[in-house]
Amino acid sequence: MPHESKLSLGATPAATAEQWQQAVAAVLVKSKRMAESDDPADAPQKLAKHTTDGIEIAPLAGSDVARELASTPTGSDAVRGHLQSQVPEPGDVPTWDLRVFISDRTQQPTDALEGGAGSLWLSSRALGGVGAVLDGVLLDVAPVVLDSADPVADGTELINAAGGALHPHSNLGLDPTGELLLTGTPADAQIAEVAALARDNSIRGFVIDASIVHDAGAGEVLELAYAAAAGVQLLRRLDEAGIDASQAAGLIEFRYAATDQQFTTIAKLRAARAIWARICQVAGIDDDVQAQHAVTSGRMMTQFDPWTNLLRTTIATFAAGVGGADAITVQEYDAALGASDDFSRRMARNISNLLVNESHIGQVHDPAGGSGSIERLTDDLARAGWAKFTEIERDGDIRAFIADGSLAKELDAAIARRTEAIAKREQPITGISEFPLADETMLAREPGYSRYAEGALIRPVRDADGFEQLRREPATRPVFLWPIGPLAAHTARATFAANLLTAGGIPVVQGKAGADFDTLAAAAREAGTSVICLVGSDEGYRTEGPALVKQLRGVGPAHIINAGKPVSEIADLVDDFMAVRQDALAFLNRTRTALED
């Protein structure tokens, strides 16, 4: 008689949306983010987040959303990558290609390949040519992608080094519009010659590098629209060179940035393929699966607490793998500081190696497929990206969009939105705006290679710049934290105040809990500061605050801050306050000015 498991899940009914809403509401009521009288149906919306473009990241969406979208332009067939679209052979583990960027002659390509890399991204601009660095590289096994000012000359050198036997995913790397942004001069003159060279050697010839605009500040929507518009621009130029659209599409690879916003990264890569599939449909191109190279974001990297960059790049690499990228380049944890060392390069390779060989992400076919929240975000990003792309096309093309200043304006607006979110710590940066390390000494690195030439039309930015600028020029005087009440009453706000002040490069001296006024006043004088931050509970502020502020004014402190939103009893008595969701950068600059005065 067959055994019937008592643990069978077949009889377990699926949870309804209403049950999920009630469960979320119960947690929010307990944390006082909802009232018991509020409608549970409103609970998930309180957890919703938004990208800096205003696209909602739904906290709760069922598989019904995926089913509804299945037959739309962002259905599963349109958003899957090459690896996810293939049916693997028995025992085969589809995975991405770990691509290493080489821009320093001290880097040995053979070391990178032996350390787990699958392909090379070579900057001939920095290396002064490519032939000399390829000794020992099996060019028919390891694809090579060029970053070159003269892809015809460097490509010919590469082809000669391979004896004509290059891996088909090798790429001469010409990016006509990207070259315009990076150098101020477009690279249109070589399009026909690069196309012929690539076609004759059965390799790719072109890259559409949208990570350039990402690192210059673009949000996901503008990055997607730029990639689509630059891709269409290139198709037109290749058509003028007499190359059929289907053949032209096969010569192009797209490059996107992967960030530590994992859901957005997953959805962005999927949305990019949906947009390109629609373009291919209009152009009559049969093979509509976009070849994608993801590179971890340079914009998200920090100079202070650089080891936290290992976490950021791990999340970004995971997201790119789940999103279906064909190749992934992991930036080194010290990349924002300058030239990386051998250790950081090995760590970068191992992030991808671990995710492939130990986390086994590649063994799951389209892991994000069917997730209601991801499918919805994919659809929303694709539609927003398509709308911006058609807007660019309506007003001319990507070159006109750049020439009339529209791209620069869009980048400025995106930077302003993100700067505000970071300043208010709505978009926290671990180790920078949150949990900074006090008295940290920045790692020393030699200047590294930059792809941006003197005549570049846009420049890279980094999200941490606002806070890190304050850290690079620390205040010489501290803020004294004046405790009100017992330890339990002020620890939380003292910790909050110390973290925020440290994030702004302001030293902190903590007053002793339970000490009398004269002892604390003497400690503040010894610290050499006249800026006092009160740390306590709201009740302590009400009962002790007014008299304490009056007493402090009597002995000379020139600037008194309140940790937390001030209660009415002291709101008009203190000079400033620090609280959640205020503009932290503005507060820190005001406090530094007070310290100088």
HULIN-V562876 format. One record per backbone hydrogen bond with DSSP energy under -1.0 kcal/mol. NH is the residue of the N-H (numbers start at 0). CO is the residue of the C=O. Records with the same first field share a line. If there is no record, write none. Layout:
NH: CO, CO
This chain:
7: 4
11: 8
19: 15
20: 16
21: 17
22: 18
23: 19
24: 20
25: 21
26: 22
27: 23
28: 24
29: 25
30: 26
31: 28
32: 27
33: 27
37: 34
41: 38
42: 39
45: 42
46: 43
47: 44
48: 56
50: 54
53: 50
56: 48
64: 61
66: 62
67: 63
68: 64
71: 68
74: 71
77: 74
78: 74
79: 75
84: 80
91: 88
96: 325
98: 327
99: 118
101: 120
106: 103
111: 107
112: 108
113: 109
114: 110
115: 112
116: 111
117: 97
118: 97
119: 142
120: 99
121: 144
122: 101
123: 146
124: 146
126: 122
127: 123
128: 123
132: 129
133: 130
136: 133
138: 136
140: 137
141: 137
144: 119
145: 170
146: 121
153: 149
154: 150
155: 151
156: 152
157: 153
158: 154
159: 155
160: 156
161: 157
163: 158
164: 161
166: 138
169: 166
170: 143
171: 203
173: 204
178: 174
179: 175
180: 176
181: 177
182: 178
183: 179
190: 187
193: 189
194: 190
195: 191
196: 192
197: 193
198: 194
199: 195
201: 198
202: 197
203: 169
204: 250
205: 250
206: 173
207: 252
209: 207, 254
213: 209
214: 210
216: 213
217: 212
222: 218
223: 219
224: 220
225: 221
226: 222
227: 223
228: 224
229: 225
230: 226
231: 227
232: 228
233: 229
234: 230
235: 231
236: 232
237: 233
238: 234
239: 235
240: 236
241: 238
242: 237
247: 243
248: 244
249: 245
250: 247
251: 248
252: 205
253: 290
254: 207
255: 292
257: 294
261: 259
264: 260
265: 261
266: 262
267: 263
268: 264
269: 265
270: 266
271: 267
272: 268
273: 269
274: 270
275: 271
276: 272
277: 273
278: 274
279: 275
280: 276
281: 277
282: 278
284: 279
287: 285
292: 253
293: 326
294: 255
295: 328
296: 257
307: 304
308: 305
309: 306
311: 307
312: 308
313: 309
314: 310
315: 311
316: 312
317: 313
318: 314
319: 315
320: 316
321: 317
322: 318
323: 320
324: 319
325: 291
326: 291
327: 96
328: 293
334: 331
336: 333
338: 445
344: 340
345: 341
346: 342
347: 343
348: 344
349: 345
350: 346
351: 347
352: 348
353: 349
354: 350
355: 351
356: 352
357: 353
358: 353
360: 354
362: 359
363: 360
368: 365
370: 367
374: 370
375: 371
376: 372
377: 373
378: 374
379: 375
380: 376
381: 377
382: 378
383: 379
384: 380
385: 381
386: 382
387: 383
388: 384
389: 385
390: 386
391: 387
392: 388
393: 389
394: 390
395: 392
400: 396
401: 397
402: 398
403: 399
404: 401
406: 400
408: 404
409: 405
410: 406
411: 407
412: 408
413: 409
414: 410
415: 411
416: 412
417: 413
418: 414
419: 415
420: 416
421: 417
422: 418
423: 419
424: 421
425: 420
426: 420
430: 433
431: 428
432: 428
433: 428
452: 181
455: 452
456: 180
457: 180
460: 214
462: 298
464: 461
467: 463
468: 464
470: 466
471: 467
474: 504
478: 506
479: 530
480: 508
481: 532
483: 534
488: 485
489: 485
490: 486
493: 489
494: 490
495: 491
496: 492
497: 493
498: 494
499: 495
500: 496
501: 497
502: 498
504: 501
505: 500
508: 478
510: 480
514: 511
519: 515
520: 516
521: 517
522: 518
523: 519
524: 520
525: 521
526: 522
527: 524
528: 523
531: 558
532: 479
533: 560
534: 481
540: 536
541: 537
542: 538
543: 539
544: 539
547: 543
548: 544
549: 545
550: 546
551: 547
552: 548
553: 549
554: 551
558: 529
560: 531
561: 575
562: 533
563: 577
569: 566
570: 566
572: 569
573: 569
574: 559
575: 559
577: 561
581: 578
583: 422, 581
586: 582
587: 583
588: 584
589: 585
590: 586
591: 587
592: 588
593: 589
594: 590
595: 591
596: 592
